[in-house]
Amino acid sequence: MSKFSNIIKLRNILYIFLTFRFLCAIVYCFMPINSPQNWRQTDTLGVALSYWIKWTHLSEFKTPWYLPSVLNSGNTDGVMPMEFPLLNFVAAPFFSLGAYEGKVLASLFACCMVLILLFCNLKIWKNIKIYEIPAYESILLFSCFSFSAPFFWRFMPDSISVLFCLLAVGLTWKQKRFIPAFLFSTIGLLMKPTSVIVFAFFLADKNCFNRIKNFIWLIPSVSITYFFYTFGVAYISNYQEIGGLFYIQKRPFFYSLYSFFLDYKQVLANLNTYSLFNFGFVFAIFFLLFKIVKEKKVYFLTLWIIAIIQYVTIAGLDGTHAFVHYYYMAGISFTMSFIALGIWKNLDNKILKLIAFFIFFKMYLSICMQDALGINFSTFVRENILGKKVIYHENYIPKNVQNAPESDIALKGDDSPYKTCAELKQRNPNFPWDKAYVFRSTPTYYPSLGLCFGEREAAKKSEYGFFYKNTKIPDDCKIVDTINMIQLGICKN
């Protein structure tokens, strides 16, 4: 009875964590785009907006309506080879209500999709255990833990892709529901092929190699994905006129692997920071070594092997880019959740349990605060508890303006860049707003201002433009209006 009550108690705590994390994610949907991975969120939302602009102004474009394109298109259609743009395509109609409204609704849609897929996974994995660890609890923890924790609820395809693939694994674990498994795995892999690492989790099934024939459904799923990323991407590339923003080319696997692990300091930092929580990886290794010495037993050996296979696979597929694109490792988070819960349940020392919980909770709270308040835990403590002055990006334009996310120009208080952009549009009705016009803009890698105004940007020649304040304006442009850190200009050509 005591064991059962402990399970219920742990599940209730995990449900509280999930609920609070979800609520913070909802709050974030109404806020300016923030770290981490602000550039990827901006790009992904920009593609959704580009779809809507194209659909409502087909006469302005020469390329087919179904091809994905970017906002910073310059004087082209901006067609861009990228991952299968299902999320962008479905979210595009939200921008019919406006730039800010579209961004909010698209973000809310992604959050709701994640929540629905989470509960579908909870239902399918309900009675499955690995090393006596309920998969149910691992899925609850998975949403706010490990590599996936910082961006799990954001407008990015990674977490949705992983959840679709997990559904496929769960449907064929004890059942033989091959058709829905095929459909879900195909959707997941098309959205993000790096989610293929999720299927390594089949190795946790003791009877895995005795039922190889049950995995035949994976062959057409992987084949369709391969077909899109080979022939589909080549087809899209025929219409491409500007440099690529989404790296989808195949990398030499073993060279990528070599270059990844050659930078061993980054590897250790990556594992230490994201695999569990800060110093959680070190904690887990010490636990493992202690149990080996004391009990002559390797705890959760299969799970560790799976995690290593998944990590090495991402290293080979993405190379050193994985240090920045660590969201590719989201599929490892499910495995690490099992390991974390297993260690927790086998940790007898209450003081060590308390220390582990405190470190995890600090990480969890920092992520929640980053979403709900726009600052992390450390910054909050320094400013509000220790009384130290913190320099915010809002007060200046970074020297490397090309990497400036929209949060860099947000003002304190209730103001936001979207409010500024909306007011500038209202004050300057003579500008060609909402007509698929391509504006001049401050040179940036990511279309933050275009997303803010709901317009295409990066034109080399254009009569109108929007720019960051205190940045170099083209010689033939004259500033006609400025609000906060954003300004409008009229140019000679």
N, C-alpha and C positions, 0 to 999 in steps of 0.2 A: 504493500500500500504506500509505503514511504517512497519507493522508487517511482511509482506512478505519479504521486503528488509532485515529486521533483521534476518529472517530465512536463507536467501541466504548468508548473511554476516557470520553468525555463521558456516554454512556448509563449506564455503570457508576456514575459519580459521581451522576447523577440518580436511579438506582435506590437508592443509599445514602441520599440525601436523602429519597426517598419512604418507604423502610423505617423510618428513624429517626423521621420525622414520624408515620407510622402507629403506631409503638410508643408514642410520647408521647401520641397521641390515645387509645390503649387505656388507658394509665395514667389519663388524665383521666376516663375513664368511671367510675372508682371514687372520684373525688374530688368534693368539693362543687362546685356550679355556679359558674363563675368568669367573669371578663371575657375577651374582649369579648362584648357582646350577651347578658349573663346574663339580662336580662329576657325576651328572645325565647325563649331556651332554657327558662326557667321556664314561660312561657306554653304553649309547644308540648308540653312534657312534661305540663303540667297538663291539657291537652285530652285527651291519651292516657289519663291516670288517670281523668278525668271519664267517658270512655267506659266504662271498666271498672266504675266505681262504678254507673253507670246500668244497665249490662247485668246486674249482679248484684243490683240492688235496683229492678227495674222498677216495683214497686208504689208506690215513693216518688216517682215522676216522672209528670207529666201529658203530657209531650211525647214524640214518637216516638224510638225507641231509636237511630236512625241519625243524628240531628241532633247536630252538635258543640256542646259546652258548655264553660264555663270553671270552674275550681275556686273562684274567688272569686265565687260565684254569689249570695251573700246568700240571702235567703229566697225564691229562685226556682229554676227548673230550670237557669238559667245559660246558656240557648241563645244562641249567638253566631255571627253571620255572619262567615265567614272564608274563607281560601283553601281549596281542596278538601282535606279533612283525611285524605288517603290514608295519610300517614306515621303520624299519630296513631291512626288506625283500626287499622292493622296492628300497631302496637306496644302497643296497649291490653292484650292478654292477659298481657304480661310482669308487669303490676302485680298479678296474682293471687298472686304470691309475696311481696308486701309493697312498701312505699313505696321503700325503698332498693334492694332487689333489682330492682324494676321499673325504677327510674331507671337502674341499671347496665345491665341487659339491653337496655332500649330504646336506650340510648346505644351499646352494643356492636353492636346490630343496625344502627343508622344508619352506624356506621363500616364494618361489613362490606358494607353496601349500596354505600357510596361506593367501597370497594376493588374489589368485583365489577364495578361499572359502569366504573371506571377501566380495568380489564384488558379489558373488552369493547371499550372505545374504542380501547385500544392495538391490539387485533387488527384492528378495522375500519379504523383510520387508518394501519396499518402501512406501506403502500407509497405514501402520499400526501406530496408535498412542495409547499411554497409558497416561492417565491424560493430554491429549493434547500435550504430548511430542513425537515427531516423532521418531520411532524406527530407522529410517535412521541415524539420528544424534548420537543415542546411539551406533550404530555399529561402526561408525567412531571413536568415543571416546574410545570405548571398546578396540581397538587395542593398545592403549598406556596409559591405565588407570587402577587403582585399582590393585587387586591381580595379574592379568595377565601381567601387564606392563613390569616387568623386563625380563621375559623369553618368551614373546609371540611369538617372531620370531626365537627362537633357536631350535636346533635339539632335540626336545622333543615332545612326542605325545600329550601333554595336550591341547595346544591351537587348534591343528587340530581336536582333539576329540570334544572339546566344539563347534567348528564351525560346524561340521557335525550335532551335536545334535540341534544346533540353526536352521540349515536348516530344520530339521524335524519339529520343532515347528512352524516355519514360514510357511511351506507348508500346515499345517493343521489348521492355525489360522482362516482364512476366507475361505480357499479352502478345498477340500476333496481329496487331492493328497496323498492318504494313502500308495501306493506302494513305491514311492520314499522316503517318510517319513520313512517307515519301513527300507529301505535299508540304508539310511543315519544314522538313530539312531542306527542301529545294528553295523555299522562300528565304529561310535563314541564310543559306550559303550564297544565294544570289545577292542578298543585301550586304553580306560581309563574308567573303570566303575564308577569312582567318578564323571564323567560328567552327571550322572543320575540327579544331582541337577538342571541341566538346565531345566528339565521338570516341575519343580515347578513353572516356569514362566507362565504356563498355568493358574494359579490362578489369574493372572492379567486380564484375559478375564472375563468380567461380566457374560457371558453366559456359563462359563466353566461347571457348574454342570447341565446345561440343555442339554448338548450334550456329556455326558459321553461315549455313544456308539461310538463316533467318535475317541476315544482313544484306541480302541481295538487293533489297529496295534502295540501298545506299548507292548502288552503281549508277542507275539512271539519274539519281539526284546530283551526284558529283559530275556526271557526264553533261547534264544540262548547264550546270555552273561553268564547267570548262568551256562549253560551246559559247556561252555568252561572253566570257572573259577572253576568248580567242577571236571568234568571228564577230560577235556583237560589238565588242570594243573597236575592232578594226573597221567595222561599218561606220560607227560614230566618228572615228578618227578621220574618215574621208571628208567630213564637214568641218573639221577643226581648223581654225584660223589663228588662234593665239596659243601661247605656251600653256602647258598642263599645270593644273592646280591639284589634281588628284593622282597620286602615283599608283598606277595599277599594273605596271609592267612587271613581268617575272624577273626576279633577281637570282643570280647564281647561288643556289642553296648553300653549298659548302663554303664558298667564299664569304657569304653573309654570316654564316655561323662562325667562321674564323675571326672576322672583323668584330663581331659582337663580343665574343668571349676574350678577345685580345684586350679590350677595354675593361679589364676585370674590376677596376674601381667603380665604374658605372654599373656593372652587373651587381656588385655587392650593394651599392646604394639603392638600386632599383628593387632588389629583393628585400632589403631592410625596410624600405619606405612603403612599398605597395603590396607585397605578397600576403602579409597578415596585417600588421600595423607597425608603427615605429618601434624597432627593436623586437617586434614579435617573432621575426624569423630567427633571430639569435636565441630568443626564449625557447622556441620550438626545437632548435638544434640541441640546446643544452638538455631539454627534457628527453629527447630521443637518446642522446648519449648516456644520460643517467639511467634510463630504463634498460639500455643494452648492457651496461656494466652491472647493474643491480639484479636484473631479472633474466639476463641472457636472452632478451627478446627484442625484436625490432617492431615497434608499434606502428601500425598502419602502413606497412611496407608497400603494399600495392598502391595505396593512395599517393605515397611519395613518388613511386615510379611513374604513375600517371602524370603527376604535377611536373616532373622532370621532362617527360616526353612532350607535354604541352608547351613548356617554356622553351625547350630546345627547338621545337617546330616553329614557334613564332620568331625566334632568333634567326633561324634559317630562311624564313620567308621574308623577313623585313630588315634583317641586319641591325646596324646601329640606330636606324630610324625608330626602332622599337623603344628606345630610351625616351624619345619624345612622344611617340604614338603608343604609349603604354595601354591605351584603351583597346588595342588589338589583343591584349592579354585577358580580356574580360572573361573568356571561357575557362580560365584557370581558377577563377574566383569560387566556382561551385566546388571544385576539388579542395581548395584551401579552406572553405567553410567546414567541410567534413573533418579535415585535419584539426582545425581550431576547436571544434566541438568535441572531438575525440580527446584532445589534450585536456580540455576543460573538465571532462567527465572522469579522467584518470589522474587528475592532479589532486593529491590528497592534502597538500599543505595549504591551509587557509590563507596564510600571509601571501604566498605566491599567487594564489587565486585573486586576492584583492589587488595586488600589484598589476597583474595581467589585465584585470577588469578596468582598472583606473587608466592604464595606457590606452586600451581600446576605446574607452569612453571619451578620452580627450580627443582622439582621432575622429570619432563619430561626431562629437559635439562641434569640432572645427569644421567638418564638412557641412553639417547642418547650418552653422552660422554663416559659412561662405555663401550658401544659397539664400538664406532668409535675410541676412544683414549686409552681404557683400564684402565682409571682412572675415578673416579666419580667427581662430581662438586666440592665438598668440598676439595678434594685433589688437584684439578687443581687450585683452588683459593689460597690455602695455599702455593703452590709451585711457581706459576707464577705471582700472584698478591701481596701476602703478603711476598714473598721471604723466606718462611720458608722451612727448609730441610725436605723432606719426605723420610722415609725409605721404599724402595721398596723391595718386596719379591725377585726380580731378583738377588739381591746381596748376597743372602745366601739361604741355604736350611733350611726350618723351623725345629724346634726341633721335631715336630710331623710329620715326613716325610711321614707317612702313609696317611696323608690328603693333601699332596702337589699336587695341580693341575699343569698342564703343564705350566701355566702362571708363576708359581713360579720359573721356570728355564729359562724363556725367557730373552734375553738380550736386553738392550736398543738399540735404533737405528733400523736398518733394519733386524737385526738378529732375528731368532725365533728358538724354539726347533726343528721344522721340518727341518729347514736349517741345523742345527747341526746334526740331525739324518741322513739326506741324505748324508752329507759329510762323516760321519763316515762309512756309508755303502759303499760309493764309495772308501774310503781309505782302506777298509778291505774286499776285494772281496772273501777272503778265508772263511768267515763266511757263514753259511748256510741260506742266506737270501732268502725270498720268496719261501720257501719249506715246509711251515706249521710246521716248527721246533719250539719247545718250549724252549725258552731261560730262563736262570736264570735272576733274576732281584731284585732290591731293594724291600723289602716287602712293598706293598702299598695296600690299599683297592680298588683303582681304577686304571685301566691299562693305565695310562698316557704315560709311556714310550713305551708300546706295541703299542698304537695308533700312537705314534710319528714315530716308526720304521716300522709300518705296520706288526707287528709280534706278535705271541702268547708269553705269559710271565708267570712268577711265577713257573718255574720248580724247583723241589727239587733236582733233579739230572739231570745235563746237562753239556755238555762240553763247551758251550758258554753262555755268559751273557752280559746284559747291566745294568748299575747302575747309580744312582746319585752320583756325586762327593761329597766327604767329608761325606759319609755314610759308615757304616760297610760293608765290602766285605766278602763273605764266605772265610774261612781259606784256602780252597783248590783252590781258584781262584787268578789269577794274572792279573793285569791291563795291557793291551797292547796298548791302545790308549785313549786319552782324548781330547775333544774339549769343551771349555766352562764348563758347569756344568754336562756334560754327558760323561760317559766313558764305554769302552768295556773291557771285561775280558775273559780269557780262563781258564777253570777249569779242574780238574783231572777227575771228573766224573759228 
